Amino acid sequence: MSNGSATTGPDQITGATPDNAMRNADRADSGPMLAADGTTLKSSLNRALRRQKLRALMLIAPLLIFVLLTFIAPIADMLFRSVENQIVSDTLPRTVAALKDWDADGETLPEPATFKALYTDIFIAQERKLHTRLGSRLNYELTGVSSLFRKSGRKVEDMGEVYQDQFEDLNGYWKKGENWNALLGTPAWLEAQNAWEEDSGAAQPAFEPRPEIAAVLPQTTATFEIFADFVQNEDKDNLAKKDPWALVYSALYDDLTAGADVAAYAGPGATELQEAAAAVSGFETVDFPTAFEDIDEDWQSLDVWQTLKVYSPNFTSGYFLNSIDMQKTVDGPALRPENQRFYVMLFMRTLFMSLVITGSCILLGYPVGYILANLPAKTANLLMILVLLPFWTSLLVRTSAWKVMLQQQGVINDTLVWLGIVADDSRLALINNQTGTIIAMTHILLPFMILPLYSVMKTIPPSYVRAAKSLGATNWTAFWRVYFPQSVPGIGAGSILVFILSIGYYITPEIVGGRTGVFISNQIAYHISSSLNWGLAAALGAILLAVVLGLYWTYDKIVGIDNVKLGG
Amino acid sequence: MTALTPISRTPVSFYVPVVAAAGALAGLFVGTAQGSTILGVLLGAILMGAIAFVITQIIKTEKASRWGVVVLLAIVGFLLGGLPAAIIGGLFGWFFGWFSFWLYEGRYRARVAPYLTPGQVLWHFTFRVICGAILVFLITPILVVMPLSFNAEDFFTFTPEMLRFDPEGYSLKHYEDFFTNADWQQALANSVKIAPVATLLSVGFGTLAAIGLSQPHVPFRRAIMAILISPMIVPLIISAAGMYFFYSRIGLQGTYMGVVLAHAALGIPFVIITVTATLVGFDNSLTRAAANMGAGPVTTFFRVQMPLILPGVISGGLFAFITSFDEVVVVLFVGSAGQKTLPWQMFTGLREQISPTILAVATILVAISVALLTVVELLRRRSERLRGMSPG
């Protein structure tokens, strides 16, 4: 274009024409090339390109958003769950804070203040019915914690009742919920609350603490707020008709013994409060460490407290350590005792069986791929149906077929007995073990090996082998040195495909695998639906996902993502 | 294939021993089944060797003698073990008749290269027998399920009545159970309600995106492709786990919508792959020509582009449909009892109350997949024809 000469031919037209633009470009030697409308060619091109890109993206966007929402977000959620551990700090916030300074390596139990925090936390948690959830969560880490929490949840109220009884014995005033509301709430709120009708459908007026009393009795007010929030928003009960938790009484005791300036308060209940303040010094107190020991002596064991401390952060590597047979201890990750190791063995078994399945698929698929590629097209297409029909048949159908065939009283054993190959009383155990899984999965995945092998072998010219033979190679040499190396890409593609598919298989091992023939995926399913240890399921899934993505990356390098073929 | 090698008759000393050896092998099985291995081997070898000799050297007319062997062995079978044995005997007879003449006339040589040594010829046929066995392995499970679904008993194996071809051994009661049992009908209804909607979603979004992906300049093409294909790569159990966690967070777990969305996500890669594959051969000058003649983008799409890529879209849709219709892992977690699909019902059936109704369902599903396979194959051919017609 730069050679285009502007001197040829008379050109009378002025303004934006391609010719003029070219002339302009020529005239301004060092300046950029200009498009017809005067902008530089580069920016004009860029604009057109941008529009094209934008249009392509607009077409892709709906699906991309759809997949991101329905598929990628769930995967991300699973990965998040594999490290997420907020349940401990959410359920026991005060205990977690109190444990922060406790030396977990030492030989001493936490301070009594920590036990007191634990009392408050468990009290609230058991009202919300959250303590059993936390118990089962920590039970994955230390057996026995679940029952410990359940037991503590049942009995923790007794500790508070020690104070509740004493306050109530002192003065009947403390028994009634309405007195508490009058003491702790603002008058405006109290009026609204008393006027509120349960059946009216209107929202319950939210509790408002009285500022004067909040200054005098900070702990009591804070505890009562938690109670009020729970009654109004979680239990959906009428706060005007509820008596406070025993926990509120112990908070009141704490406030009063801490030297609350009750004389500064003059609102409703001031006399009763002053009477109580005078009396608390004579109250029977609760020694929280001993009280917890009375509930269960496990509260005196360092293990429980160490587990609590180790799992108190919001995020934990504990699930991942569990899935490789390790555990989190105060000294960092450590191997589990020999008899508790399971997952590494399971991962090994999954890998091993997937390898065996891939191997048998190569063994069985190679001859079939070869013969399909070398037969005349008509016969090959006919035989191809035999490969494609199982490929297209429902997985459940094929799995049920194998279940039927492999049983002790199934078709294969019956045939073998009828032929006299095995005796009637020593029928082969082909199902509910590794043999069953390997046979059934080899059959199910075989088409995934044959199809890539076939498409690679189809491209190998037969003349190469003939040339090798005419040069004096034996059959074996011609095959091994000439044909086989050319078919290796097919083996690679098929093997990775089969391996990726088999490593994550769930249905077939579940049905024909019994106890010894199951894969890691069955354990994931078990943790999701039976043991409810979702974090561990997520961690196992994350590891499996990493392996599969690694393999898939290899597949992409060898075969290319765009070369995935479906059904020949 | 036409004959490669001129053939000639082989000597008696070659084919009679070979047929006798095959007879010994057959006799081995028959003998063991009847209780006397050695007798079976000997009798099989002598009988088959003699038959081979008689039909090739004495009777000589091929057609008549082969039928004769079939009838003879069928009668022997019938005397030994009734109707099923008669059929097996007939099959043996057909095989040995064919085998004797195949060897005697030297026909086995006709279709292999003339320079092969006998050892190579032997390997050639052994290899074919091995491949045949593998293909039989591939197809047997499907073939076994079909007759078993007509079993009159609640067994998962062939009853003596079935082997005797006694009509009483067969019945349609498992099919009847499938069509009358409320559980199965509910499952079928659920499958029929879920799969088409999921397919529609994946085809709609997928086709648009595939067209977008096939434009010449797409930024982050590889990354986008990887994300869109990922539902096919990630093991189902992981997808199921993730969806279970996430959908229960947002209240979709256990709902019809949740299952449909999950299945649509799983079907999308298939639509993307098939439609982009069709678009690779699409000639973009056609849309330019349409635009040149005044068609708007929408008209161009529906009148020019759509008819040409329709085969790809439909086969992608079929893949998506099959994916949803066959899917069990994800629905097991994302769905609740109200979304129990056919595969789910089969899965629980296999795991808990084993009922032969499963086999009837399996047979019906095989019939459906054969029909779908045929449709996809026809579409593929049509697509190739259409693309062959388009210029460029």
Interface residues (C-beta under 8 A of the other chain):
Chain A: L49 Q52 K53 R55 A56 L57 M58 L59 I60 P62 L63 L64 F66 V67 L68 T70 F71 I72 A73 P74 I75 A76 D77 M78 R81 L364 P367 V368 Y370 I371 P376 L383 L386 V387 L388 L389 P390 W392 T393 S394 L395 L396 V397 R398 T399 S400 A401 W402 K403 V404 M405 Q407 Q409 G410 V411 D414 W418 L419 G420 I421 H443 L446 P447 N475 I500 I503 G504 Y505 Y506 I507 E510 I511 S521 I524 A525 I528 S529 W534 A537 A538 G541 L544 L545 V548 L549 Y552 I561 D562 V564 L566 G567
Chain B: M1 F29 T32 A33 G35 T37 Q120 W123 F127 R128 I130 C131 I134 L135 F137 L138 I139 T140 P141 I142 V144 V145 L148 F155 F156 T157 F158 L201 F205 G206 L208 A209 I211 G212 L213 Q215 P216 H217 V218 P219 R222 I224 M225 A226 I227 L228 I229 S230 P231 M232 I233 V234 P235 L236 I237 I238 S239 A240 A241 G242 M243 Y244 F245 F246 Y247 R249 L261 A262 A264 A265 I268 F270 I273 T274 T276 F319 I322 F325 D326 V328 V329 F333 P343 M346 F347 L350 R351 I358 L359 A362 L365 V366 S369 V370 L372 L373 V376
